[in-house]
Amino acid sequence: MENFVKQAYLYDFYGELLTERQRQVYSSVVLEDYSLSEVAEELEISRQGVHDMVRRCNRILEDYEKKLHLVEKFLNIRSQVQRIHDLAGKYQDGEIAAISNEILEEL
């Protein structure tokens, strides 16, 4: 999985477990693609401080995933529902395809 996508999933699932300051820095650098210098200037901290906080957040989020496996389970369920959807299309079963579409949209 691409690193950015992995970070986005981790943040989606576990971001609320970070402190407000950690969320602010992490989302600015990783999700909104601000430079370390821009975030450092805005928050009046050093560039190195921003870098360290992003690395710490990555480690925290990955530790949560190692313990809880929520992203892994989500991706597995999404993959299985996609298979059901594909099979329903093969057998021309519109009701199963519709239900699987609803599930995929909610995921």
URNORPE-V590085 format. One record per residue. RES is the residue in one small letter. PHI is phi as a letter, one per 30 degrees, with the letter a starting at -180 (NA if undefined). Layout:
res	phi
RES	PHI
RES	PHI
This chain:
res	phi
m	NA
e	e
n	e
f	d
v	d
k	d
q	d
a	d
y	d
l	e
y	d
d	e
f	d
y	b
g	e
e	d
l	d
l	d
t	d
e	e
r	d
q	d
r	d
q	d
v	d
y	d
s	d
s	d
v	d
v	d
l	d
e	c
d	i
y	d
s	d
l	e
s	d
e	d
v	d
a	e
e	d
e	d
l	c
e	h
i	b
s	d
r	d
q	d
g	d
v	d
h	e
d	d
m	d
v	d
r	d
r	d
c	d
n	e
r	d
i	d
l	d
e	d
d	d
y	d
e	d
k	d
k	d
l	c
h	h
l	d
v	d
e	e
k	d
f	e
l	d
n	d
i	d
r	d
s	d
q	d
v	d
q	d
r	d
i	e
h	e
d	d
l	d
a	d
g	d
k	d
y	c
q	h
d	c
g	d
e	d
i	d
a	d
a	d
i	d
s	d
n	d
e	d
i	d
l	d
e	d
e	d
l	d
